[in-house]
Amino acid sequence: MHRLLVGAALLALAVVLHQAYAQAQSAPGAGHGFLIDKHRAAGINCAGCHSAAPPPNVPQMSACLGCHGSYSQIAAKTASDEPNPHASHLGELACTACHHVHKASEAVCTECHAFSMSPP
C-alpha cells in the first residue's frame, strides 16, 4: 500500500512539473531573445508577473517595480544614459510602454525624437 501511495505521489508530481515546463516552453516569444528569456533564466515564471492564467493583459506597473525597484531607483540606474529614458519629460511612463516581455521592446521616445535607444 505504501509503494502505491509513493508511486501515485510521484506520478502527480511528474504531471505538475510537466505542465509547468510545457507552459514555460510555450510562453509567447520564448527562445527569441526577448525579455521573457531573461525572466525565465532568473527563475521567474508566468505568475511572477501575471496575476491570472492565461493573462488577460499586460502586468501592472507594480509587478515590474516590485522586482526592479521604484521608478526613481530605476532612473538612478540609467542616469549615465543620454538621454536618461527614465527621466522623461513625459513623466513616469508605464514600464510596458517601452519594455515588452513577449516581443521586441521599443523606445517610446523615438516616436518623436531621433535618439538611438534600444531598451531591453
C-alpha positions as a Markdown table, in Angstrom:
| # | Residue | x | y | z |
|---|---|---|---|---|
| 1 | Met | 0.0 | 0.0 | 0.0 |
| 2 | His | 2.9 | 2.4 | 0.9 |
| 3 | Arg | 4.5 | 1.8 | -2.5 |
| 4 | Leu | 1.2 | 2.5 | -4.2 |
| 5 | Leu | 0.9 | 5.9 | -2.4 |
| 6 | Val | 4.5 | 6.8 | -3.2 |
| 7 | Gly | 4.0 | 5.9 | -6.8 |
| 8 | Ala | 0.8 | 8.0 | -7.0 |
| 9 | Ala | 2.6 | 10.9 | -5.4 |
| 10 | Leu | 5.5 | 10.7 | -7.8 |
| 11 | Leu | 3.1 | 10.5 | -10.8 |
| 12 | Ala | 1.2 | 13.5 | -9.6 |
| 13 | Leu | 4.5 | 15.4 | -9.1 |
| 14 | Ala | 5.6 | 14.5 | -12.6 |
| 15 | Val | 2.3 | 15.7 | -14.1 |
| 16 | Val | 2.6 | 19.1 | -12.3 |
| 17 | Leu | 6.3 | 19.5 | -13.4 |
| 18 | His | 5.5 | 18.6 | -16.9 |
| 19 | Gln | 2.6 | 21.1 | -17.1 |
| 20 | Ala | 4.8 | 23.9 | -15.6 |
| 21 | Tyr | 7.6 | 23.0 | -18.1 |
| 22 | Ala | 5.2 | 23.0 | -21.0 |
| 23 | Gln | 3.7 | 26.3 | -20.0 |
| 24 | Ala | 7.2 | 27.9 | -19.8 |
| 25 | Gln | 8.2 | 26.5 | -23.2 |
| 26 | Ser | 5.0 | 27.7 | -24.8 |
| 27 | Ala | 5.3 | 31.3 | -23.4 |
| 28 | Pro | 4.9 | 33.7 | -26.3 |
| 29 | Gly | 8.2 | 34.9 | -27.6 |
| 30 | Ala | 10.3 | 32.4 | -25.6 |
| 31 | Gly | 13.6 | 31.5 | -27.3 |
| 32 | His | 13.7 | 34.7 | -29.4 |
| 33 | Gly | 15.9 | 36.8 | -27.1 |
| 34 | Phe | 13.1 | 38.9 | -25.7 |
| 35 | Leu | 12.8 | 39.7 | -22.0 |
| 36 | Ile | 10.8 | 36.5 | -21.5 |
| 37 | Asp | 14.1 | 34.6 | -21.8 |
| 38 | Lys | 15.8 | 36.8 | -19.2 |
| 39 | His | 12.9 | 36.4 | -16.8 |
| 40 | Arg | 12.9 | 32.6 | -17.3 |
| 41 | Ala | 16.7 | 32.5 | -16.8 |
| 42 | Ala | 16.2 | 34.3 | -13.5 |
| 43 | Gly | 13.7 | 31.7 | -12.4 |
| 44 | Ile | 10.6 | 33.9 | -12.8 |
| 45 | Asn | 7.6 | 32.1 | -14.1 |
| 46 | Cys | 4.4 | 33.5 | -15.6 |
| 47 | Ala | 2.8 | 34.0 | -12.1 |
| 48 | Gly | 5.8 | 36.2 | -11.1 |
| 49 | Cys | 4.3 | 39.0 | -13.3 |
| 50 | His | 0.8 | 37.9 | -14.3 |
| 51 | Ser | -1.9 | 37.5 | -11.7 |
| 52 | Ala | -4.2 | 35.4 | -13.9 |
| 53 | Ala | -3.7 | 32.5 | -16.2 |
| 54 | Pro | -4.0 | 32.9 | -19.1 |
| 55 | Pro | -3.1 | 36.6 | -18.6 |
| 56 | Pro | -5.9 | 38.9 | -19.9 |
| 57 | Asn | -3.5 | 41.9 | -20.3 |
| 58 | Val | 0.0 | 43.2 | -19.5 |
| 59 | Pro | 1.1 | 43.2 | -15.9 |
| 60 | Gln | 0.5 | 46.2 | -13.7 |
| 61 | Met | 3.5 | 48.5 | -13.3 |
| 62 | Ser | 3.6 | 47.5 | -9.7 |
| 63 | Ala | 4.6 | 44.0 | -10.8 |
| 64 | Cys | 7.7 | 45.4 | -12.5 |
| 65 | Leu | 8.6 | 47.8 | -9.7 |
| 66 | Gly | 8.2 | 45.1 | -7.2 |
| 67 | Cys | 11.4 | 43.4 | -8.5 |
| 68 | His | 13.2 | 46.2 | -10.3 |
| 69 | Gly | 12.8 | 49.0 | -7.6 |
| 70 | Ser | 11.0 | 52.3 | -7.6 |
| 71 | Tyr | 10.8 | 54.5 | -10.7 |
| 72 | Ser | 13.4 | 56.9 | -9.1 |
| 73 | Gln | 15.7 | 54.0 | -8.4 |
| 74 | Ile | 15.5 | 52.8 | -12.0 |
| 75 | Ala | 16.1 | 56.4 | -13.2 |
| 76 | Ala | 19.2 | 56.4 | -11.0 |
| 77 | Lys | 20.4 | 53.1 | -12.5 |
| 78 | Thr | 20.1 | 54.7 | -16.0 |
| 79 | Ala | 21.5 | 58.1 | -15.1 |
| 80 | Ser | 24.5 | 57.7 | -17.3 |
| 81 | Asp | 22.3 | 57.1 | -20.4 |
| 82 | Glu | 22.0 | 60.2 | -22.6 |
| 83 | Pro | 19.2 | 60.9 | -22.5 |
| 84 | Asn | 18.0 | 59.1 | -19.4 |
| 85 | Pro | 14.9 | 57.2 | -20.6 |
| 86 | His | 13.6 | 57.0 | -17.1 |
| 87 | Ala | 13.8 | 60.8 | -16.5 |
| 88 | Ser | 11.4 | 61.7 | -19.3 |
| 89 | His | 9.5 | 64.9 | -19.8 |
| 90 | Leu | 6.5 | 62.6 | -20.2 |
| 91 | Gly | 6.8 | 61.6 | -16.5 |
| 92 | Glu | 6.7 | 58.1 | -15.2 |
| 93 | Leu | 5.6 | 56.0 | -18.2 |
| 94 | Ala | 4.3 | 52.5 | -17.7 |
| 95 | Cys | 7.2 | 50.1 | -17.9 |
| 96 | Thr | 5.3 | 48.2 | -20.7 |
| 97 | Ala | 5.2 | 51.4 | -22.8 |
| 98 | Cys | 8.8 | 50.5 | -23.9 |
| 99 | His | 9.6 | 47.1 | -22.3 |
| 100 | His | 7.8 | 44.2 | -23.8 |
| 101 | Val | 8.4 | 40.7 | -22.4 |
| 102 | His | 7.0 | 38.6 | -25.2 |
| 103 | Lys | 8.0 | 40.7 | -28.2 |
| 104 | Ala | 10.8 | 43.1 | -29.1 |
| 105 | Ser | 10.9 | 46.2 | -26.9 |
| 106 | Glu | 10.7 | 49.7 | -28.4 |
| 107 | Ala | 11.7 | 53.1 | -27.2 |
| 108 | Val | 8.6 | 55.4 | -27.0 |
| 109 | Cys | 11.0 | 58.4 | -27.1 |
| 110 | Thr | 11.9 | 57.6 | -30.7 |
| 111 | Glu | 8.4 | 58.2 | -31.8 |
| 112 | Cys | 9.2 | 61.9 | -31.7 |
| 113 | His | 12.9 | 62.2 | -31.1 |
| 114 | Ala | 15.9 | 60.9 | -33.1 |
| 115 | Phe | 17.6 | 59.2 | -30.1 |
| 116 | Ser | 19.4 | 55.9 | -30.7 |
| 117 | Met | 17.9 | 53.9 | -27.9 |
| 118 | Ser | 17.4 | 50.2 | -27.7 |
| 119 | Pro | 15.6 | 49.1 | -24.5 |
| 120 | Pro | 16.0 | 45.6 | -23.3 |
